[in-house]
Amino acid sequence: MKYDYVLVGSGLYAGVWAHEARKAGKTCLVVEKRNHIGGNVYCEDVEGIHVHKYGAHIFHTSDREVWSYVNELAEFNRYTNSPVANYKGEMYNMPFNMNTFSKMWGIRTPAEAQAIIEEQRAAISGEPKNLEEQAIRLVGTDIYQKLVKGYTEKQWGRDCKDLPAFIIRRLPVRFTYDNNYFNDLYQGIPIGGYNVIVNRLFEGCDVETGVDYLEKKDFYDSLGERVVYTGMIDAYYGNRFGKLEYRTVRFETELLDMENYQGNAVINYTDRETPYTRIIEHKHFEFGAQEKTVISREYPSEWKEGMEAYYPVNDARNQALYQQYVQLAAKEEHVIFGGRLAEYKYYDMDKVIRSALDRIGELGI
């Protein structure tokens, strides 16, 4: 059977293609390496709790068209991302706001907080030479030491003095008592978990899971008019110019016989000694009242072949390497490259959906 599209991978980028293609009367075959569809937004049902298997996914956007699009696929709840930071047992609200400053310095007014931060920022003069100097320039020494340094060093596996300044061009600082992490107009979690959206997106497609497209590339290419490839762009070309670098995350997930473990969906551990960066308590994304709870500890590490690639290491060397692959991809007439891995880009979910919709619009499905 011939398909209009062979979709390689089954995350949100491929899902939007599938959905729009089906609406236009086109046929799609989905080829997925994992044993389930949904990419990194896939949820697992444990004791009635929708567990975000590949890390916390909180939908947020200021793009009204994208918000309308996802709300046609599922109803969203009113979840607001308000993480808490645990520094050696001291609890601080995130992002950095008046609740954070009041707890840290025992102050009450924005003017007091601004004065302390301004004084501490002055410790760095001239152009910041590394991430440590950049962070102190942005938020001062106290916030850097307690809430930035340890977390960032665990995230990247390097000392902040050895990381480039550009990694944190800005750190959000608010002089209001507002714990809402995102500035976007809309945010929430799909009621019933992300699988509700995923199943709607791939409705009517033929799906093969547990299959590595690259191992049978010629066969799958022969089945479709066009291929939409959402895997690693370097792997597509057999790592011809070398491998792109990523950071990965290992999840340690536990079912606990208690109703409420930490009182918040996301708690960051910002000291260097705690080996994980954060603990997610999944039930709080949907205001769950189950008798048990599920938590996941996140351990960042260097990516190696066979691991899930999460965060591109966007330094100059990797960007130059990626551009070599982009030049090859531009010559492909029947292959469309898109999504986080194919574009070597850290994408929020709304931006993935927007990218797919824009590309579909350009090509006029």
VOTOR-620746 format. One record per residue (C-alpha): x, y, z; residue in three letters. Coordinates in nm, 3 decimals. Layout:
% residues N
{{X,Y,Z},"ALA"}
...
//
This chain:
% residues 365
{{0.000,0.000,0.000},"MET"}
{{0.120,0.349,-0.085},"LYS"}
{{0.080,0.627,0.172},"TYR"}
{{0.086,1.000,0.116},"ASP"}
{{0.311,1.040,0.419},"TYR"}
{{0.541,0.816,0.619},"VAL"}
{{0.582,0.984,0.958},"LEU"}
{{0.901,0.887,1.139},"VAL"}
{{0.846,0.937,1.512},"GLY"}
{{0.518,1.009,1.688},"SER"}
{{0.568,1.322,1.896},"GLY"}
{{0.372,1.644,1.860},"LEU"}
{{0.536,1.752,1.532},"TYR"}
{{0.445,1.427,1.357},"ALA"}
{{0.105,1.431,1.531},"GLY"}
{{0.010,1.769,1.387},"VAL"}
{{0.116,1.647,1.041},"TRP"}
{{-0.094,1.334,1.084},"ALA"}
{{-0.398,1.530,1.200},"HIS"}
{{-0.383,1.790,0.923},"GLU"}
{{-0.307,1.530,0.654},"ALA"}
{{-0.603,1.318,0.761},"ARG"}
{{-0.832,1.624,0.752},"LYS"}
{{-0.715,1.678,0.394},"ALA"}
{{-0.801,1.318,0.305},"GLY"}
{{-0.440,1.197,0.297},"LYS"}
{{-0.309,0.865,0.426},"THR"}
{{-0.031,0.828,0.684},"CYS"}
{{0.190,0.551,0.814},"LEU"}
{{0.354,0.620,1.152},"VAL"}
{{0.686,0.445,1.226},"VAL"}
{{0.788,0.469,1.592},"GLU"}
{{1.098,0.327,1.760},"LYS"}
{{0.944,0.315,2.108},"ARG"}
{{0.665,0.074,2.202},"ASN"}
{{0.408,0.356,2.225},"HIS"}
{{0.311,0.672,2.038},"ILE"}
{{0.329,1.024,2.182},"GLY"}
{{0.701,1.093,2.199},"GLY"}
{{0.806,1.265,2.520},"ASN"}
{{0.454,1.377,2.614},"VAL"}
{{0.341,1.014,2.661},"TYR"}
{{0.173,0.944,2.996},"CYS"}
{{0.149,0.616,3.183},"GLU"}
{{-0.154,0.539,3.400},"ASP"}
{{-0.045,0.430,3.749},"VAL"}
{{-0.319,0.395,4.013},"GLU"}
{{-0.531,0.643,3.816},"GLY"}
{{-0.247,0.899,3.809},"ILE"}
{{-0.122,1.019,3.469},"HIS"}
{{0.254,0.987,3.505},"VAL"}
{{0.460,1.207,3.269},"HIS"}
{{0.698,0.927,3.173},"LYS"}
{{0.961,1.150,3.011},"TYR"}
{{0.951,1.444,3.250},"GLY"}
{{0.708,1.719,3.340},"ALA"}
{{0.515,1.869,3.049},"HIS"}
{{0.320,2.185,3.128},"ILE"}
{{0.146,2.339,2.832},"PHE"}
{{0.184,2.717,2.810},"HIS"}
{{0.154,2.960,2.522},"THR"}
{{0.062,3.312,2.418},"SER"}
{{-0.028,3.190,2.070},"ASP"}
{{-0.408,3.201,2.062},"ARG"}
{{-0.431,2.989,1.748},"GLU"}
{{-0.221,2.710,1.904},"VAL"}
{{-0.423,2.732,2.228},"TRP"}
{{-0.747,2.694,2.031},"SER"}
{{-0.593,2.405,1.837},"TYR"}
{{-0.504,2.199,2.145},"VAL"}
{{-0.835,2.281,2.314},"ASN"}
{{-1.016,2.123,2.020},"GLU"}
{{-0.823,1.803,2.094},"LEU"}
{{-0.874,1.796,2.474},"ALA"}
{{-1.014,2.004,2.757},"GLU"}
{{-0.747,2.172,2.971},"PHE"}
{{-0.747,2.231,3.345},"ASN"}
{{-0.632,2.547,3.523},"ARG"}
{{-0.292,2.414,3.641},"TYR"}
{{-0.040,2.696,3.697},"THR"}
{{0.330,2.614,3.712},"ASN"}
{{0.461,2.737,4.048},"SER"}
{{0.774,2.538,4.130},"PRO"}
{{0.941,2.549,4.470},"VAL"}
{{1.317,2.532,4.530},"ALA"}
{{1.464,2.328,4.816},"ASN"}
{{1.811,2.449,4.917},"TYR"}
{{1.936,2.226,5.200},"LYS"}
{{1.588,2.224,5.354},"GLY"}
{{1.517,2.594,5.299},"GLU"}
{{1.212,2.634,5.072},"MET"}
{{1.194,2.919,4.820},"TYR"}
{{0.929,3.014,4.566},"ASN"}
{{1.018,3.024,4.198},"MET"}
{{1.060,3.214,3.975},"PRO"}
{{1.260,3.470,4.175},"PHE"}
{{0.995,3.703,4.315},"ASN"}
{{0.901,3.894,4.630},"MET"}
{{0.811,3.569,4.811},"ASN"}
{{1.167,3.445,4.736},"THR"}
{{1.332,3.771,4.848},"PHE"}
{{1.120,3.802,5.161},"SER"}
{{1.219,3.449,5.270},"LYS"}
{{1.587,3.500,5.183},"MET"}
{{1.645,3.843,5.336},"TRP"}
{{1.351,3.904,5.570},"GLY"}
{{1.237,4.206,5.371},"ILE"}
{{0.892,4.323,5.258},"ARG"}
{{0.915,4.583,4.981},"THR"}
{{1.030,4.579,4.619},"PRO"}
{{1.260,4.873,4.690},"ALA"}
{{1.445,4.675,4.961},"GLU"}
{{1.485,4.375,4.729},"ALA"}
{{1.607,4.588,4.439},"GLN"}
{{1.865,4.760,4.660},"ALA"}
{{2.011,4.427,4.779},"ILE"}
{{2.027,4.279,4.428},"ILE"}
{{2.184,4.596,4.282},"GLU"}
{{2.451,4.597,4.551},"GLU"}
{{2.536,4.228,4.494},"GLN"}
{{2.537,4.259,4.114},"ARG"}
{{2.816,4.513,4.140},"ALA"}
{{3.053,4.228,4.238},"ALA"}
{{3.096,4.163,3.864},"ILE"}
{{3.238,4.440,3.649},"SER"}
{{3.301,4.428,3.276},"GLY"}
{{3.174,4.165,3.037},"GLU"}
{{3.083,3.836,3.217},"PRO"}
{{3.339,3.569,3.122},"LYS"}
{{3.138,3.263,3.223},"ASN"}
{{2.798,3.150,3.349},"LEU"}
{{2.881,3.225,3.713},"GLU"}
{{2.964,3.587,3.639},"GLU"}
{{2.663,3.622,3.410},"GLN"}
{{2.426,3.488,3.680},"ALA"}
{{2.567,3.715,3.951},"ILE"}
{{2.537,4.010,3.713},"ARG"}
{{2.168,3.922,3.668},"LEU"}
{{2.051,3.826,4.019},"VAL"}
{{2.330,3.890,4.270},"GLY"}
{{2.542,3.653,4.478},"THR"}
{{2.286,3.517,4.731},"ASP"}
{{2.032,3.398,4.474},"ILE"}
{{2.312,3.264,4.255},"TYR"}
{{2.472,3.063,4.537},"GLN"}
{{2.148,2.914,4.672},"LYS"}
{{1.917,2.881,4.373},"LEU"}
{{2.124,2.882,4.052},"VAL"}
{{2.472,2.736,4.102},"LYS"}
{{2.407,2.379,4.223},"GLY"}
{{2.107,2.320,3.999},"TYR"}
{{2.288,2.445,3.687},"THR"}
{{2.603,2.243,3.760},"GLU"}
{{2.395,1.925,3.793},"LYS"}
{{2.200,2.009,3.477},"GLN"}
{{2.515,2.054,3.265},"TRP"}
{{2.762,1.831,3.452},"GLY"}
{{3.016,2.115,3.468},"ARG"}
{{3.123,2.388,3.708},"ASP"}
{{2.947,2.721,3.641},"CYS"}
{{3.289,2.882,3.587},"LYS"}
{{3.347,2.640,3.299},"ASP"}
{{3.011,2.709,3.129},"LEU"}
{{2.967,2.986,2.871},"PRO"}
{{2.782,3.300,2.980},"ALA"}
{{2.529,3.280,2.692},"PHE"}
{{2.351,2.977,2.848},"ILE"}
{{2.164,3.216,3.077},"ILE"}
{{2.108,3.540,2.892},"ARG"}
{{1.834,3.621,3.141},"ARG"}
{{1.694,3.495,3.469},"LEU"}
{{1.339,3.608,3.543},"PRO"}
{{1.324,3.843,3.842},"VAL"}
{{0.988,3.979,3.955},"ARG"}
{{0.930,4.244,4.216},"PHE"}
{{0.575,4.121,4.281},"THR"}
{{0.439,3.839,4.498},"TYR"}
{{0.363,3.620,4.196},"ASP"}
{{0.466,3.253,4.181},"ASN"}
{{0.336,3.187,3.827},"ASN"}
{{0.649,3.065,3.647},"TYR"}
{{0.534,3.150,3.295},"PHE"}
{{0.443,3.488,3.151},"ASN"}
{{0.222,3.330,2.885},"ASP"}
{{-0.147,3.412,2.852},"LEU"}
{{-0.258,3.048,2.859},"TYR"}
{{-0.144,2.740,3.049},"GLN"}
{{-0.279,2.413,3.178},"GLY"}
{{-0.267,2.033,3.155},"ILE"}
{{-0.502,1.829,2.935},"PRO"}
{{-0.767,1.662,3.150},"ILE"}
{{-0.701,1.290,3.124},"GLY"}
{{-0.332,1.343,3.039},"GLY"}
{{-0.149,1.403,2.713},"TYR"}
{{-0.248,1.067,2.565},"ASN"}
{{-0.593,1.217,2.502},"VAL"}
{{-0.432,1.466,2.261},"ILE"}
{{-0.192,1.212,2.111},"VAL"}
{{-0.469,0.962,2.032},"ASN"}
{{-0.674,1.232,1.863},"ARG"}
{{-0.377,1.351,1.656},"LEU"}
{{-0.297,1.004,1.519},"PHE"}
{{-0.658,0.892,1.473},"GLU"}
{{-0.704,0.711,1.142},"GLY"}
{{-0.331,0.649,1.084},"CYS"}
{{-0.163,0.311,1.043},"ASP"}
{{0.091,0.280,1.324},"VAL"}
{{0.395,0.055,1.365},"GLU"}
{{0.573,0.072,1.702},"THR"}
{{0.900,-0.087,1.811},"GLY"}
{{1.045,-0.026,1.464},"VAL"}
{{1.370,0.155,1.378},"ASP"}
{{1.305,0.340,1.052},"TYR"}
{{1.677,0.385,0.980},"LEU"}
{{1.733,0.009,0.979},"GLU"}
{{1.475,-0.037,0.700},"LYS"}
{{1.493,0.309,0.548},"LYS"}
{{1.465,0.208,0.182},"ASP"}
{{1.163,-0.011,0.255},"PHE"}
{{0.973,0.261,0.443},"TYR"}
{{1.073,0.531,0.193},"ASP"}
{{0.918,0.319,-0.080},"SER"}
{{0.582,0.318,0.103},"LEU"}
{{0.518,0.691,0.094},"GLY"}
{{0.514,0.988,-0.142},"GLU"}
{{0.692,1.192,0.125},"ARG"}
{{0.866,1.124,0.455},"VAL"}
{{0.827,1.351,0.760},"VAL"}
{{1.136,1.274,0.968},"TYR"}
{{1.141,1.382,1.333},"THR"}
{{1.439,1.178,1.455},"GLY"}
{{1.800,1.288,1.497},"MET"}
{{1.921,1.464,1.185},"ILE"}
{{2.282,1.340,1.228},"ASP"}
{{2.162,0.978,1.257},"ALA"}
{{1.959,1.018,0.937},"TYR"}
{{2.287,1.087,0.753},"TYR"}
{{2.480,0.812,0.932},"GLY"}
{{2.664,1.070,1.148},"ASN"}
{{2.857,1.165,0.833},"ARG"}
{{3.014,1.477,0.985},"PHE"}
{{3.012,1.353,1.345},"GLY"}
{{2.755,1.323,1.625},"LYS"}
{{2.567,1.615,1.772},"LEU"}
{{2.587,1.637,2.152},"GLU"}
{{2.295,1.621,2.394},"TYR"}
{{2.223,1.610,2.764},"ARG"}
{{1.990,1.339,2.885},"THR"}
{{1.785,1.274,3.198},"VAL"}
{{1.734,0.950,3.391},"ARG"}
{{1.407,0.916,3.579},"PHE"}
{{1.369,0.719,3.900},"GLU"}
{{0.994,0.674,3.949},"THR"}
{{0.829,0.542,4.265},"GLU"}
{{0.473,0.460,4.370},"LEU"}
{{0.428,0.567,4.734},"LEU"}
{{0.161,0.450,4.974},"ASP"}
{{0.065,0.802,5.085},"MET"}
{{-0.169,1.072,4.959},"GLU"}
{{0.072,1.363,4.933},"ASN"}
{{0.453,1.345,4.926},"TYR"}
{{0.571,1.704,4.873},"GLN"}
{{0.264,1.927,4.833},"GLY"}
{{0.364,2.056,4.488},"ASN"}
{{0.403,1.912,4.140},"ALA"}
{{0.762,2.039,4.097},"VAL"}
{{1.031,2.085,4.362},"ILE"}
{{1.384,2.174,4.248},"ASN"}
{{1.681,2.066,4.458},"TYR"}
{{1.929,2.348,4.411},"THR"}
{{2.223,2.234,4.626},"ASP"}
{{2.512,2.055,4.455},"ARG"}
{{2.518,1.758,4.695},"GLU"}
{{2.168,1.620,4.620},"THR"}
{{2.228,1.408,4.307},"PRO"}
{{1.893,1.481,4.139},"TYR"}
{{1.776,1.818,4.008},"THR"}
{{1.410,1.789,4.097},"ARG"}
{{1.125,1.569,4.212},"ILE"}
{{0.797,1.565,4.022},"ILE"}
{{0.479,1.457,4.203},"GLU"}
{{0.253,1.379,3.909},"HIS"}
{{-0.092,1.382,4.072},"LYS"}
{{-0.067,1.756,4.145},"HIS"}
{{-0.074,1.837,3.771},"PHE"}
{{-0.439,1.731,3.773},"GLU"}
{{-0.527,1.809,4.138},"PHE"}
{{-0.548,1.434,4.207},"GLY"}
{{-0.717,1.296,4.518},"ALA"}
{{-0.595,0.936,4.480},"GLN"}
{{-0.495,0.745,4.795},"GLU"}
{{-0.143,0.683,4.659},"LYS"}
{{0.107,0.908,4.482},"THR"}
{{0.381,0.872,4.219},"VAL"}
{{0.707,1.069,4.228},"ILE"}
{{0.993,1.090,3.978},"SER"}
{{1.346,1.201,4.060},"ARG"}
{{1.541,1.349,3.768},"GLU"}
{{1.913,1.282,3.723},"TYR"}
{{2.076,1.470,3.432},"PRO"}
{{2.379,1.317,3.259},"SER"}
{{2.585,1.318,2.941},"GLU"}
{{2.405,1.158,2.649},"TRP"}
{{2.541,0.838,2.498},"LYS"}
{{2.415,0.626,2.208},"GLU"}
{{2.101,0.436,2.306},"GLY"}
{{1.986,0.695,2.561},"MET"}
{{1.701,0.941,2.508},"GLU"}
{{1.831,1.275,2.380},"ALA"}
{{1.667,1.564,2.564},"TYR"}
{{1.863,1.889,2.554},"TYR"}
{{2.084,1.993,2.261},"PRO"}
{{2.423,2.128,2.368},"VAL"}
{{2.390,2.450,2.173},"ASN"}
{{2.750,2.564,2.171},"ASP"}
{{2.936,2.698,1.867},"ALA"}
{{3.087,2.360,1.773},"ARG"}
{{2.753,2.177,1.772},"ASN"}
{{2.575,2.456,1.586},"GLN"}
{{2.841,2.452,1.315},"ALA"}
{{2.803,2.074,1.287},"LEU"}
{{2.424,2.101,1.273},"TYR"}
{{2.448,2.355,0.989},"GLN"}
{{2.640,2.099,0.781},"GLN"}
{{2.349,1.858,0.818},"TYR"}
{{2.100,2.136,0.737},"VAL"}
{{2.275,2.186,0.403},"GLN"}
{{2.227,1.817,0.320},"LEU"}
{{1.864,1.826,0.433},"ALA"}
{{1.792,2.126,0.208},"ALA"}
{{1.867,1.909,-0.097},"LYS"}
{{1.608,1.644,-0.007},"GLU"}
{{1.301,1.663,-0.230},"GLU"}
{{1.084,1.403,-0.059},"HIS"}
{{1.188,1.438,0.306},"VAL"}
{{1.064,1.702,0.551},"ILE"}
{{1.272,1.745,0.868},"PHE"}
{{1.098,1.884,1.175},"GLY"}
{{1.074,1.880,1.551},"GLY"}
{{1.318,1.888,1.840},"ARG"}
{{1.568,1.626,1.722},"LEU"}
{{1.558,1.697,1.350},"ALA"}
{{1.601,2.072,1.410},"GLU"}
{{1.848,2.028,1.701},"TYR"}
{{1.648,2.273,1.907},"LYS"}
{{1.498,2.285,2.254},"TYR"}
{{1.130,2.335,2.173},"TYR"}
{{0.840,2.414,2.405},"ASP"}
{{0.529,2.218,2.305},"MET"}
{{0.342,2.516,2.162},"ASP"}
{{0.641,2.607,1.945},"LYS"}
{{0.657,2.252,1.804},"VAL"}
{{0.290,2.272,1.710},"ILE"}
{{0.336,2.618,1.558},"ARG"}
{{0.640,2.499,1.360},"SER"}
{{0.445,2.205,1.216},"ALA"}
{{0.141,2.418,1.129},"LEU"}
{{0.361,2.678,0.959},"ASP"}
{{0.544,2.416,0.753},"ARG"}
{{0.218,2.249,0.652},"ILE"}
{{0.086,2.591,0.549},"GLY"}
{{0.398,2.659,0.339},"GLU"}
{{0.371,2.328,0.159},"LEU"}
{{-0.007,2.351,0.123},"GLY"}
{{-0.124,2.001,0.218},"ILE"}
//
